[in-house]
Structure formats: structure tokens, C-alpha cells
Amino acid sequence: MKIGRLEAVPIREVWRREERDFTGWLVENIDFLSEALGINLSVVEREARVGGHLEADILAEDPDGNYVVIENQFGRSDHDHLGKLLTYLTGLNAKTAIWICETPKPEHIKAITWLNEITPSDISFYLVKLEVFRIEDSPPAPHFTVVSGPSEESKEVGSRKKELAERHVKRHDFWKQLLERSKSITDLFANVSPSKGSSISTGAGRRGVSYVYVILKHSARIELYIDTGDIDENKRIFDELYKRRAQIEEAFGEKLEWHRLDDKRASRIAKTFKGIGWMDEDSWTKLQQKMINSMVRFEKALREHVKRI
């Protein structure tokens, strides 16, 4: 059996000019691209006008009748064509954008991956590498490779990122409101700034011991957090306070949660508020007032005991 050698063919030996030759060929042979993407594409228009002077190389439709824009580029991918791709997508109200390029650069592969993560699930971006091959004296054959495209995984990643971003914004707003309310009641957290994290803290007058507010999705708590960096010292401080448990809880007015955390370096004493968290924005005011008032009583109940250890 005779085996031929596969050889790469320079693009411009096949199509001299991208806008005139390659785009014209692709309009007539869109099935090559359809097969590579797994999408049945139908050409609607060549050089579809967008705005005053821009023209998308090809406007197509998917099987559901949604517009698909195709931008072609010889050579290395560049920012100009990426910008045009986005302009065409929005200007033509398309659902899919396909960027065909001879040499995709890493930063543009990353950009298309990112766009697939952050956009809605019905919007898709493809970066496709164009190559041409022949076997000995055979006619040149185009080859399309999807370098970056949408997937269920990328959309799930994007959804997760949006959720995290929302969490950061919500928590920052929650802490901002709580700290504003706290100023009129106590100066304990007066020098603390809002955070996007799940907690904010201030010193308890002893190295490694802090008063902490914690906000979670559907719960919150106040705590005395003990972490001097030395596990033995942390447990010693906790044990000394635990000996005074009855006095501390009587002064606080409620039972507290005593977490020695033997499997961890730190220890803590806490009061948890269940059923309301950063997701429950309508109940923020009620929760913040409860947390602040409890923190005032908590700090007062613990203050002298912490100093004496």
C-alpha cells in the first residue's frame, strides 16, 4: 500500500486575498465550516453592513434561524478583528460569532474562552484555525480546527464566576451598612472598612485575639477568634475562658457556642444567627441590628476576662 505524505500549503497559494478570494470561496462552501463546528450553517449575506462603514464578512443562520457572524483573517489574530467580531455580533443581533484565523494568538484564545464563560448560555464564540494541506499532487484541502469554543463546562464556569462576583458585591454592601449602623452604638469597629469577604474583625486588646463578624449565605455569627499563631497558647487561652463560662454567659444573657477546635490551630467562642444571611437582603436591617447589639453585649461580657488571662 502506498502512503502519501501530508504537506502544509501556504494559505495565499490557494486564496491570494482574504476578503475577495477566501470569503467568496467560503460563501460557496460553507459546509466545510459547518462540518468542523457541528452546526448546519446557511449563508444569508456576504459583507453584511453594520453601522455606517463596517461590514461583516459573512452573515449566516443556524438551524433555529439565529444569526451567525463570521469574521475571516489571514495571518496572526489581532485586537482589531476581535473588536470587529464583537461589534458585528451586537450590531446584527447575532447569537454566534465565528472568528476564522490563520494563526490564533494565545491572548485571543484566552479572550474567546473568557467571552464564552461570561456571556449568556445562548451566546457562543468560536475561534477557528484555518490551514490547508495536500497529499503529494492532490488538490489543496482546507482544514478548520476549533481552537476555542463554547461548552457546557465553560458556561458552568461562567455562571460560577457570576455567582462569586454577586457574593462579593452583596457582602461588601452588607458590611458597609452594618458598620454605618454600628458607629452610632459602639466604637468597637470604628476603624474597620467594608470587605468583600465573609468576615470583618477588630482587636480584642490582646495579641492574636479578635472580635469578628461573620456573614454566610443564610446565616451569620459573632465570635471571639483566638489565633496567636501558637496552638498551645490558643488552647490555653480558650481553656481559661471556658473556666469562666458561667460568668461570661450570665453577663452576655444567653448561651454561647464554645469551639475548642482540637483538630485546628485556632479556637473560638461564638453566637450564631440562623436563617438569615447575605442572600436575604430584605432582612439585612433586622440581622445587622441583632448582630451589633449582640456584639456590644458580647464584648462587654468578655472584656475583663480576656485582659486577665
C-alpha positions in Angstrom: 0.0 0.0 0.0 1.4 3.4 -1.0 1.3 6.0 1.8 1.3 9.7 0.9 2.9 12.5 2.8 0.7 15.2 4.2 2.1 18.7 3.4 1.0 22.1 4.6 0.2 24.6 1.9 0.6 28.3 2.4 -2.8 29.9 2.6 -2.0 32.6 -0.1 -1.1 29.9 -2.6 -4.8 28.9 -2.5 -6.5 32.2 -1.9 -4.5 35.3 -2.7 -6.7 37.7 -0.8 -8.8 37.0 2.2 -11.7 39.4 1.6 -12.1 38.7 -2.1 -10.9 35.1 -2.6 -11.3 33.2 0.7 -14.5 34.8 1.8 -16.0 34.2 -1.7 -14.9 30.6 -1.6 -16.4 30.1 2.0 -19.7 31.5 0.9 -20.0 28.8 -1.7 -18.5 26.1 0.5 -20.0 26.9 4.0 -20.5 23.1 4.5 -16.7 22.8 5.2 -17.1 25.1 8.2 -20.4 23.6 9.3 -18.9 20.1 9.5 -15.9 21.4 11.6 -18.3 23.2 14.1 -21.1 20.7 14.1 -23.5 23.4 13.2 -25.6 23.4 10.0 -24.9 26.9 8.7 -26.8 28.7 5.8 -25.3 31.9 4.3 -27.7 34.9 4.4 -25.5 37.7 3.1 -21.9 38.4 2.2 -20.4 41.7 3.6 -23.4 42.5 5.7 -23.3 46.2 6.7 -23.1 47.1 10.3 -23.4 50.8 11.2 -22.1 53.3 8.8 -18.9 51.7 7.4 -18.3 48.3 8.9 -19.1 45.1 7.0 -19.2 41.6 8.5 -17.5 39.1 6.1 -20.4 36.7 6.2 -23.8 36.7 7.9 -25.3 33.2 8.2 -28.1 31.5 10.1 -28.1 28.4 12.3 -30.9 25.7 12.1 -33.0 27.8 14.6 -32.9 30.9 12.4 -30.5 32.7 14.7 -27.9 35.0 13.0 -24.3 33.9 12.9 -21.5 36.3 12.1 -18.2 35.1 10.5 -15.1 37.2 10.5 -12.1 36.0 8.4 -8.5 36.9 8.9 -5.2 35.8 7.3 -2.0 36.0 9.3 -1.9 36.4 13.1 -5.0 37.3 15.1 -5.2 40.9 16.3 -7.2 43.1 18.6 -8.8 44.9 15.6 -10.6 41.8 14.4 -11.6 40.8 17.9 -13.2 44.2 18.3 -15.0 43.9 14.9 -16.3 40.5 15.9 -17.9 41.9 19.0 -19.3 44.9 17.0 -20.8 42.6 14.4 -22.4 40.3 17.0 -24.2 43.1 18.8 -24.9 45.2 15.7 -26.5 42.3 13.8 -28.2 40.9 16.9 -26.5 37.5 16.3 -26.3 34.6 18.7 -23.0 33.1 17.4 -19.7 34.7 16.4 -17.1 32.8 14.4 -13.5 34.2 14.0 -11.5 32.3 11.4 -7.8 32.9 11.6 -4.6 31.6 10.2 -2.6 31.9 13.4 -4.6 32.5 16.6 -2.5 34.2 19.3 -2.7 32.9 22.9 -4.2 36.1 24.3 -7.1 35.9 21.8 -7.7 32.2 22.5 -8.0 33.3 26.2 -10.3 36.2 25.3 -12.7 33.9 23.4 -12.7 31.4 26.2 -13.5 34.2 28.6 -16.3 35.5 26.5 -17.9 32.1 26.4 -17.7 32.0 30.2 -19.3 35.4 30.9 -22.0 35.6 28.2 -25.5 34.1 28.5 -25.9 30.5 27.6 -27.4 31.2 24.2 -24.4 33.3 23.0 -21.5 31.4 21.5 -18.0 32.4 20.3 -15.7 30.3 18.2 -12.0 30.9 17.3 -11.2 28.6 14.3 -7.7 28.0 12.9 -7.5 27.8 9.1 -5.0 25.5 7.5 -4.6 24.0 4.0 -3.0 20.6 3.3 -2.3 18.4 0.3 -1.0 14.9 -0.2 1.7 14.9 -2.9 -0.1 16.2 -6.1 -3.6 16.2 -4.7 -5.8 19.3 -4.8 -5.3 21.5 -1.7 -7.8 20.7 1.1 -8.9 23.3 3.7 -8.9 22.2 7.4 -10.8 24.0 10.1 -9.8 23.4 13.8 -11.9 24.8 16.6 -9.2 26.3 18.9 -11.7 27.8 21.4 -15.5 27.4 21.5 -18.5 27.2 23.9 -19.2 24.1 26.0 -21.4 23.2 28.9 -18.3 23.4 31.2 -17.4 26.9 30.1 -20.9 28.1 30.7 -21.0 26.5 34.1 -17.6 28.2 34.9 -19.1 31.5 33.8 -22.2 31.0 35.9 -20.0 30.2 38.9 -17.9 33.4 38.4 -21.0 35.5 38.2 -22.2 34.0 41.5 -18.9 34.7 43.1 -19.0 38.3 41.8 -22.5 38.8 43.2 -21.4 37.3 46.5 -18.6 39.8 46.8 -20.8 42.8 46.0 -23.5 41.7 48.4 -21.1 41.1 51.3 -19.4 44.5 50.7 -22.8 46.2 50.8 -23.8 44.3 53.9 -20.7 45.2 55.8 -20.9 48.8 54.7 -24.4 49.1 56.1 -23.6 47.2 59.3 -20.5 49.4 60.0 -22.6 52.6 59.4 -25.2 51.4 61.9 -22.5 50.3 64.4 -20.9 53.8 64.6 -23.9 55.2 66.4 -23.9 52.4 69.0 -20.2 51.5 69.6 -16.7 52.5 68.5 -15.5 48.9 68.6 -15.4 48.6 64.8 -15.0 52.3 64.1 -11.6 51.8 62.3 -12.7 48.8 60.2 -13.5 49.2 56.5 -16.1 47.2 54.5 -14.8 43.9 53.0 -16.0 41.7 50.2 -15.1 38.7 52.3 -17.2 36.7 54.7 -15.9 38.4 57.8 -14.6 41.6 59.4 -12.6 41.8 62.6 -11.1 44.1 65.2 -8.6 43.6 68.0 -9.8 42.4 71.4 -7.0 44.1 73.3 -4.7 41.0 73.3 -2.4 39.8 70.5 -4.0 37.1 68.5 -7.5 37.6 69.9 -10.1 39.3 67.8 -13.8 40.1 67.8 -15.3 39.0 64.5 -18.5 39.5 62.5 -19.2 36.6 60.0 -21.9 36.6 57.3 -22.7 33.5 55.3 -25.3 32.8 52.6 -28.2 32.0 55.0 -26.6 32.5 58.5 -24.4 34.9 60.5 -22.5 35.0 63.7 -20.4 37.0 66.1 -17.3 35.4 67.6 -14.1 35.8 69.7 -11.5 34.3 67.5 -8.3 33.0 69.1 -5.2 32.6 67.0 -1.9 33.7 68.3 0.0 31.5 65.9 0.8 29.0 68.7 -1.7 26.2 69.0 -0.8 25.5 72.7 -1.3 29.2 73.6 -4.6 29.3 71.7 -5.9 26.3 73.6 -4.6 27.7 76.9 -6.5 31.0 76.4 -9.6 29.1 75.4 -9.5 26.8 78.4 -9.0 29.8 80.8 -12.1 31.5 79.3 -14.0 28.3 79.4 -13.5 28.1 83.2 -15.4 31.4 83.3 -18.1 30.1 81.0 -20.9 30.6 83.6 -19.9 34.2 84.4 -19.5 35.1 80.7 -22.8 33.7 79.6 -24.6 35.3 82.5 -23.1 38.7 81.6 -24.0 38.1 77.9 -27.5 37.0 78.7 -27.5 33.9 76.5 -25.8 30.6 75.9 -22.7 30.8 73.7 -21.0 28.2 71.4 -17.6 27.1 72.7 -15.5 25.7 70.0 -12.1 24.5 71.2 -11.4 23.0 67.7 -8.9 20.4 68.8 -8.1 19.4 65.2 -7.2 23.0 64.3 -4.8 25.6 65.5 -7.4 28.3 66.4 -10.3 28.3 68.8 -13.4 30.4 69.0 -16.4 31.4 71.1 -19.5 32.3 69.1 -23.1 33.2 68.8 -24.9 32.1 65.6 -27.9 33.6 63.9 -29.6 31.1 61.7 -32.0 31.5 58.8 -30.8 35.0 57.6 -27.6 35.8 55.6 -26.3 37.9 52.8 -28.8 36.3 50.3 -31.7 37.6 52.4 -31.3 41.3 51.6 -34.8 42.2 52.7 -33.9 41.1 56.3 -30.5 42.8 56.4 -31.6 45.6 58.7 -33.1 43.3 61.3 -30.0 41.0 61.2 -27.5 43.8 61.4 -29.2 45.3 64.4 -29.2 41.9 66.1 -25.5 41.4 65.3 -24.5 44.8 66.6 -26.5 44.6 69.8 -25.2 41.1 70.5 -21.6 42.2 69.8 -21.9 45.0 72.3 -23.1 42.6 75.0 -20.5 40.0 73.8 -17.5 42.4 74.1 -18.7 43.7 77.5 -19.1 40.1 78.8 -15.6 39.1 77.6 -13.6 42.3 78.0 -12.2 41.8 81.6 -11.7 38.1 81.2 -9.6 38.5 78.1 -7.5 41.1 79.8 -6.8 38.9 82.9 -5.6 35.8 81.0 
